[in-house]
Amino acid sequence: QPFRSIAKGLSSMGAGDTLYIRGGTYNERINSNSQTIPTGNSWTDAPIISGYPGETAVLAVGGAGELINLPHAYIKYVSFENLVLDGLTTIDNVISLGSSGAHHVRFKNCEVKNAGHIGVFFHGSFNIFTGGQVHHIGNVSLYPRPSNRHYGFYVGGSDNLIENARIHHTNDYGIHNYHGITLSS
């Protein structure tokens, strides 16, 4: 039987499982601050959250924080595939990964669009964005410039991979690779 929400589907998953999201628009976020995210131990048993083959599954939540927010260190080896992630121009970052250590998260053939601030923010390391596109990034009325910048990708971690992605219509850089260090005496 199909579930009525993505959150319910995620709560039923384990390593090696696939959650197919049927075509349509879903007013839901995936946020590890409010739900447990399924994980694997390697790419061979990574749980997959995917749009149903041949259908268009759209996550779109206006006026909220990130659509996909995965900060926690327990999150590893999970794959998001064939999804449209629509920030509706009012959202901060569409995807935020690894601010507290999440790693080895893959986005495959996903479309990220209409971010208020940043399309994909890789805080953590060993994440992958392959195929797909990131576009229409930056809402200057919500995040005025020059103090705020609007990037397709903001990469703060190490060993992240962005490949075969089309990046267009961003107010600033397509990819901003940042590595800051703090020195103490």
Short mmCIF file of the C-alpha atoms (twelve columns), coordinates in Angstrom:
data_MODEL
# 
_entry.id   MODEL 
# 
loop_
_atom_site.group_PDB 
_atom_site.id 
_atom_site.type_symbol 
_atom_site.label_atom_id 
_atom_site.label_alt_id 
_atom_site.label_comp_id 
_atom_site.label_asym_id 
_atom_site.label_seq_id 
_atom_site.Cartn_x 
_atom_site.Cartn_y 
_atom_site.Cartn_z 
_atom_site.pdbx_PDB_model_num 
ATOM 1   C CA . GLN A 1   0.000  0.000  0.000   1 
ATOM 2   C CA . PRO A 2   1.277  3.489  -0.764  1 
ATOM 3   C CA . PHE A 3   1.939  5.913  2.090   1 
ATOM 4   C CA . ARG A 4   0.246  9.304  2.264   1 
ATOM 5   C CA . SER A 5   3.434  11.244 3.021   1 
ATOM 6   C CA . ILE A 6   7.121  11.212 2.259   1 
ATOM 7   C CA . ALA A 7   7.816  11.371 6.015   1 
ATOM 8   C CA . LYS A 8   5.910  8.106  6.561   1 
ATOM 9   C CA . GLY A 9   7.807  6.471  3.717   1 
ATOM 10  C CA . LEU A 10  11.140 7.571  5.181   1 
ATOM 11  C CA . SER A 11  10.184 6.207  8.606   1 
ATOM 12  C CA . SER A 12  9.626  2.761  7.061   1 
ATOM 13  C CA . MET A 13  12.957 2.558  5.223   1 
ATOM 14  C CA . GLY A 14  16.209 0.797  6.014   1 
ATOM 15  C CA . ALA A 15  19.528 0.186  4.302   1 
ATOM 16  C CA . GLY A 16  19.096 -0.956 0.699   1 
ATOM 17  C CA . ASP A 17  15.441 0.162  0.431   1 
ATOM 18  C CA . THR A 18  14.002 2.435  -2.270  1 
ATOM 19  C CA . LEU A 19  11.190 4.915  -1.682  1 
ATOM 20  C CA . TYR A 20  9.456  5.885  -4.923  1 
ATOM 21  C CA . ILE A 21  7.562  9.169  -4.872  1 
ATOM 22  C CA . ARG A 22  4.726  9.244  -7.389  1 
ATOM 23  C CA . GLY A 23  4.247  12.197 -9.712  1 
ATOM 24  C CA . GLY A 24  2.785  15.363 -8.204  1 
ATOM 25  C CA . THR A 25  3.732  18.265 -5.963  1 
ATOM 26  C CA . TYR A 26  4.426  17.568 -2.292  1 
ATOM 27  C CA . ASN A 27  4.307  20.274 0.362   1 
ATOM 28  C CA . GLU A 28  6.885  18.472 2.520   1 
ATOM 29  C CA . ARG A 29  10.434 18.978 3.708   1 
ATOM 30  C CA . ILE A 30  13.033 16.327 4.491   1 
ATOM 31  C CA . ASN A 31  14.726 17.520 7.656   1 
ATOM 32  C CA . SER A 32  16.780 15.410 10.050  1 
ATOM 33  C CA . ASN A 33  15.991 17.875 12.850  1 
ATOM 34  C CA . SER A 34  12.411 16.561 12.817  1 
ATOM 35  C CA . GLN A 35  12.696 13.002 11.459  1 
ATOM 36  C CA . THR A 36  15.201 10.157 11.264  1 
ATOM 37  C CA . ILE A 37  16.774 9.716  7.851   1 
ATOM 38  C CA . PRO A 38  17.510 6.151  6.639   1 
ATOM 39  C CA . THR A 39  21.174 5.433  5.964   1 
ATOM 40  C CA . GLY A 40  23.421 2.741  4.551   1 
ATOM 41  C CA . ASN A 41  26.958 1.567  5.216   1 
ATOM 42  C CA . SER A 42  28.256 2.009  1.653   1 
ATOM 43  C CA . TRP A 43  26.917 2.980  -1.775  1 
ATOM 44  C CA . THR A 44  25.928 -0.667 -2.370  1 
ATOM 45  C CA . ASP A 45  23.211 -0.535 0.323   1 
ATOM 46  C CA . ALA A 46  22.387 3.180  0.267   1 
ATOM 47  C CA . PRO A 47  18.658 3.905  0.684   1 
ATOM 48  C CA . ILE A 48  17.260 5.649  -2.406  1 
ATOM 49  C CA . ILE A 49  14.568 8.352  -2.312  1 
ATOM 50  C CA . SER A 50  13.471 8.753  -5.919  1 
ATOM 51  C CA . GLY A 51  10.813 10.113 -8.192  1 
ATOM 52  C CA . TYR A 52  8.772  7.286  -9.678  1 
ATOM 53  C CA . PRO A 53  10.114 6.254  -13.122 1 
ATOM 54  C CA . GLY A 54  8.480  8.273  -15.897 1 
ATOM 55  C CA . GLU A 55  6.736  10.668 -13.473 1 
ATOM 56  C CA . THR A 56  7.714  14.084 -12.064 1 
ATOM 57  C CA . ALA A 57  7.846  14.291 -8.266  1 
ATOM 58  C CA . VAL A 58  8.194  17.866 -6.966  1 
ATOM 59  C CA . LEU A 59  8.959  18.926 -3.393  1 
ATOM 60  C CA . ALA A 60  7.906  22.546 -2.939  1 
ATOM 61  C CA . VAL A 61  7.421  24.337 0.377   1 
ATOM 62  C CA . GLY A 62  7.191  28.128 0.276   1 
ATOM 63  C CA . GLY A 63  8.155  30.358 3.171   1 
ATOM 64  C CA . ALA A 64  10.161 27.680 4.992   1 
ATOM 65  C CA . GLY A 65  13.806 26.871 5.648   1 
ATOM 66  C CA . GLU A 66  15.629 24.356 3.494   1 
ATOM 67  C CA . LEU A 67  13.661 21.759 1.529   1 
ATOM 68  C CA . ILE A 68  16.286 19.137 2.355   1 
ATOM 69  C CA . ASN A 69  18.228 19.782 5.556   1 
ATOM 70  C CA . LEU A 70  20.574 16.994 6.668   1 
ATOM 71  C CA . PRO A 71  23.078 18.280 9.225   1 
ATOM 72  C CA . HIS A 72  23.579 15.268 11.514  1 
ATOM 73  C CA . ALA A 73  26.722 13.107 11.529  1 
ATOM 74  C CA . TYR A 74  24.791 9.802  11.543  1 
ATOM 75  C CA . ILE A 75  23.576 10.568 8.002   1 
ATOM 76  C CA . LYS A 76  25.686 8.744  5.435   1 
ATOM 77  C CA . TYR A 77  25.166 6.793  2.240   1 
ATOM 78  C CA . VAL A 78  21.752 7.948  1.119   1 
ATOM 79  C CA . SER A 79  20.765 8.868  -2.436  1 
ATOM 80  C CA . PHE A 80  18.142 11.301 -3.738  1 
ATOM 81  C CA . GLU A 81  17.284 10.691 -7.380  1 
ATOM 82  C CA . ASN A 82  15.040 12.079 -10.110 1 
ATOM 83  C CA . LEU A 83  13.406 14.759 -7.954  1 
ATOM 84  C CA . VAL A 84  12.462 18.386 -8.597  1 
ATOM 85  C CA . LEU A 85  13.268 20.523 -5.547  1 
ATOM 86  C CA . ASP A 86  11.489 23.863 -5.933  1 
ATOM 87  C CA . GLY A 87  12.289 26.616 -3.418  1 
ATOM 88  C CA . LEU A 88  9.421  28.785 -4.721  1 
ATOM 89  C CA . THR A 89  11.768 31.827 -4.455  1 
ATOM 90  C CA . THR A 90  11.011 32.276 -0.745  1 
ATOM 91  C CA . ILE A 91  13.188 29.532 0.677   1 
ATOM 92  C CA . ASP A 92  16.704 30.045 2.067   1 
ATOM 93  C CA . ASN A 93  18.823 27.170 0.677   1 
ATOM 94  C CA . VAL A 94  17.067 24.394 -1.191  1 
ATOM 95  C CA . ILE A 95  19.566 21.761 0.046   1 
ATOM 96  C CA . SER A 96  21.787 22.038 3.123   1 
ATOM 97  C CA . LEU A 97  24.080 19.104 3.961   1 
ATOM 98  C CA . GLY A 98  26.501 18.327 6.717   1 
ATOM 99  C CA . SER A 99  26.639 21.325 9.030   1 
ATOM 100 C CA . SER A 100 27.111 18.834 11.890  1 
ATOM 101 C CA . GLY A 101 28.867 16.102 9.931   1 
ATOM 102 C CA . ALA A 102 26.515 14.403 7.424   1 
ATOM 103 C CA . HIS A 103 28.536 12.892 4.581   1 
ATOM 104 C CA . HIS A 104 28.279 10.617 1.541   1 
ATOM 105 C CA . VAL A 105 24.914 11.991 0.396   1 
ATOM 106 C CA . ARG A 106 24.202 11.815 -3.343  1 
ATOM 107 C CA . PHE A 107 21.847 13.794 -5.567  1 
ATOM 108 C CA . LYS A 108 21.434 12.155 -8.948  1 
ATOM 109 C CA . ASN A 109 19.505 13.704 -11.845 1 
ATOM 110 C CA . CYS A 110 17.756 16.212 -9.592  1 
ATOM 111 C CA . GLU A 111 16.565 19.695 -10.507 1 
ATOM 112 C CA . VAL A 112 17.113 22.391 -7.864  1 
ATOM 113 C CA . LYS A 113 15.412 25.716 -8.578  1 
ATOM 114 C CA . ASN A 114 14.082 28.978 -7.190  1 
ATOM 115 C CA . ALA A 115 16.280 29.273 -4.095  1 
ATOM 116 C CA . GLY A 116 16.072 32.516 -2.191  1 
ATOM 117 C CA . HIS A 117 19.731 32.318 -1.211  1 
ATOM 118 C CA . ILE A 118 21.762 29.206 -2.236  1 
ATOM 119 C CA . GLY A 119 20.750 26.194 -4.300  1 
ATOM 120 C CA . VAL A 120 22.973 23.489 -2.765  1 
ATOM 121 C CA . PHE A 121 25.074 24.075 0.366   1 
ATOM 122 C CA . PHE A 122 27.654 21.334 1.003   1 
ATOM 123 C CA . HIS A 123 28.920 21.986 4.534   1 
ATOM 124 C CA . GLY A 124 30.101 18.399 4.882   1 
ATOM 125 C CA . SER A 125 32.420 16.181 2.895   1 
ATOM 126 C CA . PHE A 126 32.205 13.367 0.336   1 
ATOM 127 C CA . ASN A 127 28.840 14.469 -1.086  1 
ATOM 128 C CA . ILE A 128 27.892 14.105 -4.749  1 
ATOM 129 C CA . PHE A 129 25.696 16.049 -7.166  1 
ATOM 130 C CA . THR A 130 25.629 14.300 -10.526 1 
ATOM 131 C CA . GLY A 131 23.462 15.105 -13.520 1 
ATOM 132 C CA . GLY A 132 20.484 17.387 -13.226 1 
ATOM 133 C CA . GLN A 133 20.509 21.136 -12.959 1 
ATOM 134 C CA . VAL A 134 20.531 24.076 -10.548 1 
ATOM 135 C CA . HIS A 135 18.914 27.298 -11.711 1 
ATOM 136 C CA . HIS A 136 17.109 30.529 -10.846 1 
ATOM 137 C CA . ILE A 137 19.014 31.114 -7.632  1 
ATOM 138 C CA . GLY A 138 18.793 34.317 -5.597  1 
ATOM 139 C CA . ASN A 139 15.949 36.496 -4.395  1 
ATOM 140 C CA . VAL A 140 17.417 39.952 -3.828  1 
ATOM 141 C CA . SER A 141 14.342 41.241 -1.996  1 
ATOM 142 C CA . LEU A 142 14.746 38.505 0.657   1 
ATOM 143 C CA . TYR A 143 18.553 38.398 0.632   1 
ATOM 144 C CA . PRO A 144 19.771 41.850 -0.475  1 
ATOM 145 C CA . ARG A 145 23.149 42.208 -2.086  1 
ATOM 146 C CA . PRO A 146 26.026 42.968 -1.642  1 
ATOM 147 C CA . SER A 147 25.998 41.559 1.906   1 
ATOM 148 C CA . ASN A 148 24.315 38.341 0.681   1 
ATOM 149 C CA . ARG A 149 25.477 36.317 -2.280  1 
ATOM 150 C CA . HIS A 150 23.458 33.832 -4.286  1 
ATOM 151 C CA . TYR A 151 25.277 30.714 -5.453  1 
ATOM 152 C CA . GLY A 152 24.149 27.629 -7.314  1 
ATOM 153 C CA . PHE A 153 26.516 25.624 -5.082  1 
ATOM 154 C CA . TYR A 154 28.332 26.754 -1.951  1 
ATOM 155 C CA . VAL A 155 30.925 24.131 -1.076  1 
ATOM 156 C CA . GLY A 156 32.468 24.406 2.385   1 
ATOM 157 C CA . GLY A 157 33.494 20.795 3.006   1 
ATOM 158 C CA . SER A 158 36.160 18.720 1.300   1 
ATOM 159 C CA . ASP A 159 36.126 15.942 -1.290  1 
ATOM 160 C CA . ASN A 160 32.714 16.849 -2.725  1 
ATOM 161 C CA . LEU A 161 31.910 16.077 -6.359  1 
ATOM 162 C CA . ILE A 162 29.770 18.117 -8.758  1 
ATOM 163 C CA . GLU A 163 29.647 16.583 -12.221 1 
ATOM 164 C CA . ASN A 164 27.545 16.748 -15.386 1 
ATOM 165 C CA . ALA A 165 25.316 19.414 -13.847 1 
ATOM 166 C CA . ARG A 166 23.850 22.362 -15.704 1 
ATOM 167 C CA . ILE A 167 24.047 25.544 -13.614 1 
ATOM 168 C CA . HIS A 168 22.360 28.693 -14.903 1 
ATOM 169 C CA . HIS A 169 20.485 31.843 -13.876 1 
ATOM 170 C CA . THR A 170 22.269 32.455 -10.580 1 
ATOM 171 C CA . ASN A 171 22.766 36.000 -9.295  1 
ATOM 172 C CA . ASP A 172 26.388 35.291 -8.411  1 
ATOM 173 C CA . TYR A 173 28.745 32.316 -8.849  1 
ATOM 174 C CA . GLY A 174 27.552 28.989 -10.169 1 
ATOM 175 C CA . ILE A 175 29.939 27.211 -7.791  1 
ATOM 176 C CA . HIS A 176 31.629 28.906 -4.843  1 
ATOM 177 C CA . ASN A 177 34.287 26.650 -3.338  1 
ATOM 178 C CA . TYR A 178 35.112 27.969 0.111   1 
ATOM 179 C CA . HIS A 179 37.539 26.594 2.631   1 
ATOM 180 C CA . GLY A 180 38.051 28.739 5.691   1 
ATOM 181 C CA . ILE A 181 40.348 27.959 8.567   1 
ATOM 182 C CA . THR A 182 40.419 29.289 12.090  1 
ATOM 183 C CA . LEU A 183 43.767 29.881 13.706  1 
ATOM 184 C CA . SER A 184 44.211 30.084 17.443  1 
ATOM 185 C CA . SER A 185 47.257 30.844 19.515  1 
# 
